Amino acid sequence: MAHIDYYFSTLSPFAYLAGGGLEEIAARHGATITYKPLDILALFARTGGTAPGDRHPSRNAYRAQELPRQARKRGLPLNLKPAFWPTNPAPSSYAIIAAQAAGGGDLGALVQAVLRACWAEERNIAEDDVVRDCLSRAGFDPGLADRGLLSGAETYAANLEAAVNAGVFGAPFYVVDDGQSFWGQDRLEDLDLHLSGKL
């Protein structure tokens, strides 16, 4: 049975555009997933990336075209300039880490709810009420937003180190336990083909 380490940021529009694609692929192949939210700006600093605000205008202009195109392609609503972006990704990331440890809900649905809150619903994912609502909608105890903050912070930092060691440099990033890695929501098809033994 294959295992996938899923590295992502709760601020990433491209992670949002992945929708439930990873979960569908994992279910099709009987693969397991470990969700590893991380600090994307720290990852960029460690791996040669550049924060969106510091990128050349041509790169940002292309991003402004590409995000709506990909959203239309996937039938997802998207606000290109969310009211609460960037914001502090730590509270939502810690909640995902706590939910993964606690179990009892749908982790993929939680991740998607957080990303949708930011990129489609004009909600601030740094606010406890928003995080609690996302937890509840995915079948988790909303009180997880208030527990395990220290262990959440430790795991969040450890996820960054694991990402750097695994050769991860962006989000979303999928690393299969056979060493193959796939960067971007537009590589989910390749991940599917790989797990099928066709690529």
N, C-alpha and C positions, 0 to 999 in steps of 0.2 A: 504494500500500500504506500503510495507516494505521500510525502508531507511537503507543505508549502509554508515558508516563512513570508508573511506579508508585511512589508515595511511601507508605512504611509504617514502622512500628516493629516490631522483633522482640518487643516487650512487649505489643503491641496484641491484645486478645481479638477485636476485630472483624476484624483482618487474619487471625487464625486461622480465624474463622468463614467467611471468603471461600473457604477450601479451595482447590481447583484451578479455581475458576470463571473467574478472569481468563485463565488459560492455555487453557482450553477455548474461551473466546470469541475469543481471539487466533488460535488455530489455525483456528477456523471462518471467520474473515475474512482470514486471511493477514497479520495484524498482527504487528508486532514489539513487544517490551517492553524497556524499560530499568528495572531494579530499583534503587530509590533509598532504601535504609534511612536513617533519620534519627533525631535525638534529639527524641522527641515532646514531652518537657517543655520543651525550649528552643523548640520550635515553638509550643506553647501560650503561652509567655511573650511571644513575638513577635507573636502574632496574636489575643490576647484570650481564649484558652482558659484552663481551670482544671484543675489536676492532680486526679485522682480523690480523693485524700486531703483536698483543700481544697474540694470541692464541697458544696453544701447537702445535708443528709441525704435530702431527697426525691428528689434526682437520683440519689444512690447507691442508694436503695431501688428506684428504677425500674430502674437498671442491673442490680441483683441479680435482678430478674424477667426482664428482657429478654435477658440473655446465655443463661440456660438455655433460654428459649423458642426463640431463634434456633439454638442448638445442636441441640435436638430437631428443629426444622424441617429442618435439614441433615443429620441423622443423625450428628452428630459428638460424641464424648465431650468433656466439659468439667468441669474442676474450678474452681468459681467462686472459690475462694481457694487458688491454687496455693502450694505450700510455698516456692517460690523466685520470688516476685513481690512487689514489684518487685525487680529485680536489675540488674546492669550490662549494658546492651544492646550495649556497644561490641564485645566480642569476637565475638559472633555477627554483628553488622553488618559488621565488618571482613572476616570470613570470606566473607560473601556478596559483598562488593565484590571481594575477591581472586578468588573463583570466577568472577564475571562477567568479569573481565579475563582469566583463564586459559582459560576454556572447558573443554569436554570432559565436562561432566556435565549434569544436568537442574536448571537454576537454580530453576524453580518448585518442584520437589520438595525442593530444599534449603531454600527459604524455608518451605515447609509443614512440613518436618521440625523446623526450629528452633521454629516456633510451636507445633507439637504437643508438642514436648519440654516447653515451658513450661506449656501450658494443659491437657494431657491426661496427660502421663507423669511429672509431679512431678520434673523434672530441672532443674538449674540451668544455663541457657544462657550464664552467665558463665564456666563451667568449661571449660578447654581440652579435656578428654576428651569432654565432651558435644558441643562444636563439631566436634571431629574425627570423632566418630561420625556426626553429621548430614551432614558433607561426604562421608564414605565411602558412606553409604546413598544419596546422590544421585549417586554416580558420579564424585566429585571426589577429587583427591589430598588426604588428610587433613592433609598437611604444609602446606597453604595456611593453616591456622590459625596457623602460626608465621612466615609470610612476609608481606612487604608491609604491615607494621603502620603505618609512617609514611604511605605512600600511602593506606592504608585510612582513617587518621585525617583526612587532607586531603580525601579524597572524601566522607567522612561529614559533615564541616563544610560542604563545598561543596553537598551535597545539601540541607542545611538552608536555605542561601541561595537555592538554586534553587527550593525549595518556597515560601518567602516571596514570591519574585518571581513565581511562577506562581499565586499566590492560594490556595495550599494552607493549610489550617488544622486538619486532623485526619488520622486514618488509619483505614482505608486510603483513599487518594485517587488517582484515576486521571485523568490529563490527556492528552487526545488531541492530536495535532499540529495539528488544525484549530482548537484553542482551547477545545473543549468539555471540561468537567471534571465528575467524578462523585465524590461523597463517600460512603463507606460500602459495606460488602459488600452491603447491601440495594439498591444502585443498579447492581449488575452487569447486571441485566436491562435497565435503561435504556441502559447502555453497549452492550450487544449490539444493542438496537434502533437505537441511533444509528449503529453501524457498518454496520447493514443498510440504512440510509437511511430508516428508518421513524419516526425520532424526532429 
